[in-house]
Amino acid sequence: MILDFHVHAGQGDGMTGPWDTTAPLAAYARRASEAGIARSVLLPVFQSDYARGNRDVAALVRADPRRWIGFAMVHAERDRARVHAMIEEAVLRLGLRGIKVHRHDARIHREVCDAARRWKLPVLYDPGGETGALSLLAETHPDVAFVFAHLGSFADDWSAQRQVIDLIVRHPNLFADTAGVRRFDLLEEALARAGPGKLLFGSDGPWLHPGLELAKIRALRPSPEAFEKIAGGNAMRLIGRAQWLRR
């Protein structure tokens, strides 16, 4: 099964660009289906109230739970006093299966990591190229799986992406997704050095074409076993850690 680990959905209220306005799924769903992508992780778009955004994502998942998996998003600073309450609601009431944090909002911190540990959730963190302190996540929370979006930088910062490769090679609980990585040689390096067990296919849909992003994974010419891990197996293993909450 092919699973896209990085798809934005729902409505925002910033109105400065697509990233904080709206992320419609109709075209994405058609493109993903044509590419053979069976399931996708949905993430709220940037907005002023992620509690509302999390509920919107949960509603999309409830409408088609065999197609979508939802992650909760938190603003590490603005939500600091309510992170644990938000994640408790996300898991117990909304059925969400992971946490998304973006450096554009604020740096990740211990409270977010503690909430992930409490509920056994993977964390998808976009460090925005700021990679200097990421090793601390492995040292303080070795039992939490952290996935760095875009191999560490959507802005094509090759030095940050290479640092992320070093990190996922060294630390068992650190991973990276492939969404929007333009320098193909770095994807090749990540696969060669870190191995297929440390990479997760993501598209950054609906704004990037999931079929094109998946073609990059196929162009790496992984073995069938390696492709299975990158294209969905790794994601399901990380997400599956929280399945006990739903029994």
BELWOQUI-V385824 format. One record per residue. N is the residue number from 1. RES is the residue in one small letter. SS is DSSP state (helix for helix, strand for strand, loop for the rest). Layout:
BEGIN
n:N res:RES ss:SS
n:N res:RES ss:SS
END
This chain:
BEGIN
n:1 res:m ss:loop
n:2 res:i ss:loop
n:3 res:l ss:strand
n:4 res:d ss:strand
n:5 res:f ss:strand
n:6 res:h ss:strand
n:7 res:v ss:strand
n:8 res:h ss:strand
n:9 res:a ss:strand
n:10 res:g ss:strand
n:11 res:q ss:strand
n:12 res:g ss:loop
n:13 res:d ss:loop
n:14 res:g ss:loop
n:15 res:m ss:loop
n:16 res:t ss:loop
n:17 res:g ss:loop
n:18 res:p ss:helix
n:19 res:w ss:helix
n:20 res:d ss:helix
n:21 res:t ss:loop
n:22 res:t ss:strand
n:23 res:a ss:strand
n:24 res:p ss:loop
n:25 res:l ss:loop
n:26 res:a ss:helix
n:27 res:a ss:helix
n:28 res:y ss:helix
n:29 res:a ss:helix
n:30 res:r ss:helix
n:31 res:r ss:helix
n:32 res:a ss:helix
n:33 res:s ss:helix
n:34 res:e ss:helix
n:35 res:a ss:helix
n:36 res:g ss:loop
n:37 res:i ss:loop
n:38 res:a ss:loop
n:39 res:r ss:strand
n:40 res:s ss:strand
n:41 res:v ss:strand
n:42 res:l ss:strand
n:43 res:l ss:strand
n:44 res:p ss:strand
n:45 res:v ss:loop
n:46 res:f ss:loop
n:47 res:q ss:loop
n:48 res:s ss:loop
n:49 res:d ss:loop
n:50 res:y ss:helix
n:51 res:a ss:helix
n:52 res:r ss:helix
n:53 res:g ss:helix
n:54 res:n ss:helix
n:55 res:r ss:helix
n:56 res:d ss:helix
n:57 res:v ss:helix
n:58 res:a ss:helix
n:59 res:a ss:helix
n:60 res:l ss:helix
n:61 res:v ss:helix
n:62 res:r ss:helix
n:63 res:a ss:helix
n:64 res:d ss:loop
n:65 res:p ss:loop
n:66 res:r ss:loop
n:67 res:r ss:loop
n:68 res:w ss:strand
n:69 res:i ss:strand
n:70 res:g ss:strand
n:71 res:f ss:loop
n:72 res:a ss:strand
n:73 res:m ss:strand
n:74 res:v ss:loop
n:75 res:h ss:loop
n:76 res:a ss:loop
n:77 res:e ss:loop
n:78 res:r ss:loop
n:79 res:d ss:loop
n:80 res:r ss:helix
n:81 res:a ss:helix
n:82 res:r ss:helix
n:83 res:v ss:helix
n:84 res:h ss:helix
n:85 res:a ss:helix
n:86 res:m ss:helix
n:87 res:i ss:helix
n:88 res:e ss:helix
n:89 res:e ss:helix
n:90 res:a ss:helix
n:91 res:v ss:helix
n:92 res:l ss:helix
n:93 res:r ss:loop
n:94 res:l ss:loop
n:95 res:g ss:loop
n:96 res:l ss:loop
n:97 res:r ss:loop
n:98 res:g ss:strand
n:99 res:i ss:strand
n:100 res:k ss:strand
n:101 res:v ss:strand
n:102 res:h ss:strand
n:103 res:r ss:loop
n:104 res:h ss:loop
n:105 res:d ss:loop
n:106 res:a ss:loop
n:107 res:r ss:loop
n:108 res:i ss:loop
n:109 res:h ss:loop
n:110 res:r ss:helix
n:111 res:e ss:helix
n:112 res:v ss:helix
n:113 res:c ss:helix
n:114 res:d ss:helix
n:115 res:a ss:helix
n:116 res:a ss:helix
n:117 res:r ss:helix
n:118 res:r ss:helix
n:119 res:w ss:helix
n:120 res:k ss:loop
n:121 res:l ss:loop
n:122 res:p ss:strand
n:123 res:v ss:strand
n:124 res:l ss:strand
n:125 res:y ss:strand
n:126 res:d ss:strand
n:127 res:p ss:loop
n:128 res:g ss:loop
n:129 res:g ss:loop
n:130 res:e ss:loop
n:131 res:t ss:loop
n:132 res:g ss:loop
n:133 res:a ss:loop
n:134 res:l ss:loop
n:135 res:s ss:helix
n:136 res:l ss:helix
n:137 res:l ss:helix
n:138 res:a ss:helix
n:139 res:e ss:helix
n:140 res:t ss:helix
n:141 res:h ss:loop
n:142 res:p ss:loop
n:143 res:d ss:loop
n:144 res:v ss:loop
n:145 res:a ss:loop
n:146 res:f ss:strand
n:147 res:v ss:strand
n:148 res:f ss:strand
n:149 res:a ss:helix
n:150 res:h ss:helix
n:151 res:l ss:helix
n:152 res:g ss:helix
n:153 res:s ss:loop
n:154 res:f ss:loop
n:155 res:a ss:loop
n:156 res:d ss:loop
n:157 res:d ss:loop
n:158 res:w ss:helix
n:159 res:s ss:helix
n:160 res:a ss:helix
n:161 res:q ss:helix
n:162 res:r ss:helix
n:163 res:q ss:helix
n:164 res:v ss:helix
n:165 res:i ss:helix
n:166 res:d ss:helix
n:167 res:l ss:helix
n:168 res:i ss:helix
n:169 res:v ss:helix
n:170 res:r ss:helix
n:171 res:h ss:loop
n:172 res:p ss:loop
n:173 res:n ss:loop
n:174 res:l ss:strand
n:175 res:f ss:strand
n:176 res:a ss:strand
n:177 res:d ss:strand
n:178 res:t ss:loop
n:179 res:a ss:loop
n:180 res:g ss:loop
n:181 res:v ss:loop
n:182 res:r ss:loop
n:183 res:r ss:loop
n:184 res:f ss:helix
n:185 res:d ss:helix
n:186 res:l ss:helix
n:187 res:l ss:helix
n:188 res:e ss:helix
n:189 res:e ss:helix
n:190 res:a ss:helix
n:191 res:l ss:helix
n:192 res:a ss:helix
n:193 res:r ss:helix
n:194 res:a ss:helix
n:195 res:g ss:loop
n:196 res:p ss:helix
n:197 res:g ss:helix
n:198 res:k ss:helix
n:199 res:l ss:strand
n:200 res:l ss:strand
n:201 res:f ss:loop
n:202 res:g ss:loop
n:203 res:s ss:loop
n:204 res:d ss:loop
n:205 res:g ss:strand
n:206 res:p ss:loop
n:207 res:w ss:loop
n:208 res:l ss:loop
n:209 res:h ss:loop
n:210 res:p ss:helix
n:211 res:g ss:helix
n:212 res:l ss:helix
n:213 res:e ss:helix
n:214 res:l ss:helix
n:215 res:a ss:helix
n:216 res:k ss:helix
n:217 res:i ss:helix
n:218 res:r ss:helix
n:219 res:a ss:helix
n:220 res:l ss:loop
n:221 res:r ss:loop
n:222 res:p ss:loop
n:223 res:s ss:loop
n:224 res:p ss:helix
n:225 res:e ss:helix
n:226 res:a ss:helix
n:227 res:f ss:helix
n:228 res:e ss:helix
n:229 res:k ss:helix
n:230 res:i ss:helix
n:231 res:a ss:helix
n:232 res:g ss:helix
n:233 res:g ss:helix
n:234 res:n ss:helix
n:235 res:a ss:helix
n:236 res:m ss:helix
n:237 res:r ss:helix
n:238 res:l ss:helix
n:239 res:i ss:helix
n:240 res:g ss:helix
n:241 res:r ss:helix
n:242 res:a ss:helix
n:243 res:q ss:helix
n:244 res:w ss:helix
n:245 res:l ss:helix
n:246 res:r ss:helix
n:247 res:r ss:loop
END
